[in-house]
Amino acid sequence: MRRVLILGAGTAGTMLANRLADQLDEGWTITIVDRDDDHHYQPGYLFIPFGTATAKRITKRRSRFLPSRVAFVRSGISRVRPDDNEVDLDDGQILGYDWLLIATGTVPRPDLTPGMGDGSLWYRKVFDFYTMAGAVALHDGLARFDGGRLLVHITEMPIKCPVAPLEFAFLADDHFRRRGIRHKVDITFVTPLDGAFTKPIAARELGNLLEDRSIRLATDFAVERVDNDHSRLVAYDGRELPFDLLVTVPLNTGQQYVFDSGIGDESGFVQVDPHTLRSTRYDNIFAFGDATDLPTSKAGAVAHFAVELFGDNFQAAIAGKPLPNAFDGHANCFIESGRGEALLLDFNYETEPLTGRYPLPVVGPMRLLGASRINHWGKLLFEQLYWQVLMRGRGLPVPTLMSMAGKHKED
Amino acid sequence: MPTNTLKGHTFEVNDEGFLTNRDQWSEELAAELAALVDVELDDAHWAPLRFMRQDSARTGVTPTLRRLQTVGGFDVKELYRLYPGKPVKMMAWLAGLPKPVGCV
């Protein structure tokens, strides 16, 4: 028997398990490892603070989405030993493999910014929303907040779902407006980059969105620490931003076992070929989604498109042949822009987000890089597609590689 | 893409003046660019620029301030002293690399 071992039963791992269960014959065993049985629809974290999603609704059992021939092992991972083709689990088991597929994502690390995770204000006035615990705590934090200074903050790139902090700022504007206290709230978007929008066309098209909603912008903000005594966010250049509520996206890294195994870069992301997702150091290891060092967004769409291309490549890899499919870094995402509208982005390694129309069957063309109501509905509908289509190992009727159809090309 | 010439160097830049082709960069050009903003590059200035060139050649992206700190071993406050204001953006410009960007 030949053995495929998948680490992580989230978005990428679950899609892989389903695809491989269809693709591989009886001569193969497929095993997948995750520390728990709770599969979170992670785009839903954004809505929990505002009460438009609940922990219960966006959590389903991982095992429900795994085919019966796939063995699900519930344990944390302590180390990969690539020279032995073995993985040590936290529960003491050792799993051997012929092929290892890594899909364990990224983790927020508030402990890596002084005064953030270890500060007295953590989960009192300082929150993240990239974890279930953080999103749920922030729901209560927002409910208690009845005016003052809100900072929406990105510690450093790369982060998972890079537009989610912007979406949070837009939805917070809506939220306070609905509560009738928007005039008592001062919202500032704080970024280490030189703008909220850093790609030229996006900056031109969307540059006014923050101003239109009276959201201030603090750019080039390299955070040094959180000052818990004075409720201030302190930058290396001496700037200090006072807050009554700080919603931060902590530094994102790969999982601890990736560091401990020496299979990733200094941030714990597995180094892969950007077109084949094969480890640059071990031929029998591939990595997917957020866990990789791919120079594109850490987003479910990237995992999805890469998994679509993996089947043929894996057959070729097994046969010792060159891998036929080249991933182009294709990503797309809906961005909630508030007021019942959303934006749609579609881009890849080479092409920045452009304006135009995204030709989707059934629901019709969607507007690219501009706000529309149908995009917002698309975002809401996507939750069902995620569970019913993607996590069942089926594809969506959209191109896997980025297409220029409908896009307005610019020089 | 506009083409710039500076003291005999010819290079393509984007709207913000960042080089769009890293192969058109040279240490001499960096020194000339620095002179435009009244910075004289000494060894302390060169160290992070050389790190950024090497690191980005491998990763394909401009390193972040944190990466300069954790991988390059540079002290962030020292980088602010060397390149006041917006050190990463300025160093990326001098090193002939794109400024750090998000996805949108």
Boltz contact constraints between the chains, C-beta under 6 A:
constraints:
  - contact:
      token1: [A, 156]
      token2: [B, 64]
      max_distance: 6.0
  - contact:
      token1: [A, 156]
      token2: [B, 66]
      max_distance: 6.0
  - contact:
      token1: [A, 157]
      token2: [B, 64]
      max_distance: 6.0
  - contact:
      token1: [A, 162]
      token2: [B, 102]
      max_distance: 6.0
  - contact:
      token1: [A, 162]
      token2: [B, 103]
      max_distance: 6.0
  - contact:
      token1: [A, 163]
      token2: [B, 104]
      max_distance: 6.0
  - contact:
      token1: [A, 193]
      token2: [B, 102]
      max_distance: 6.0
  - contact:
      token1: [A, 194]
      token2: [B, 89]
      max_distance: 6.0
  - contact:
      token1: [A, 197]
      token2: [B, 104]
      max_distance: 6.0
  - contact:
      token1: [A, 198]
      token2: [B, 101]
      max_distance: 6.0
  - contact:
      token1: [A, 198]
      token2: [B, 102]
      max_distance: 6.0
  - contact:
      token1: [A, 199]
      token2: [B, 104]
      max_distance: 6.0
  - contact:
      token1: [A, 202]
      token2: [B, 104]
      max_distance: 6.0
  - contact:
      token1: [A, 220]
      token2: [B, 86]
      max_distance: 6.0
  - contact:
      token1: [A, 222]
      token2: [B, 65]
      max_distance: 6.0
  - contact:
      token1: [A, 236]
      token2: [B, 76]
      max_distance: 6.0
  - contact:
      token1: [A, 236]
      token2: [B, 80]
      max_distance: 6.0
  - contact:
      token1: [A, 237]
      token2: [B, 80]
      max_distance: 6.0
  - contact:
      token1: [A, 266]
      token2: [B, 70]
      max_distance: 6.0
  - contact:
      token1: [A, 266]
      token2: [B, 71]
      max_distance: 6.0
  - contact:
      token1: [A, 295]
      token2: [B, 60]
      max_distance: 6.0
  - contact:
      token1: [A, 295]
      token2: [B, 61]
      max_distance: 6.0
  - contact:
      token1: [A, 297]
      token2: [B, 103]
      max_distance: 6.0
  - contact:
      token1: [A, 345]
      token2: [B, 104]
      max_distance: 6.0
  - contact:
      token1: [A, 353]
      token2: [B, 104]
      max_distance: 6.0
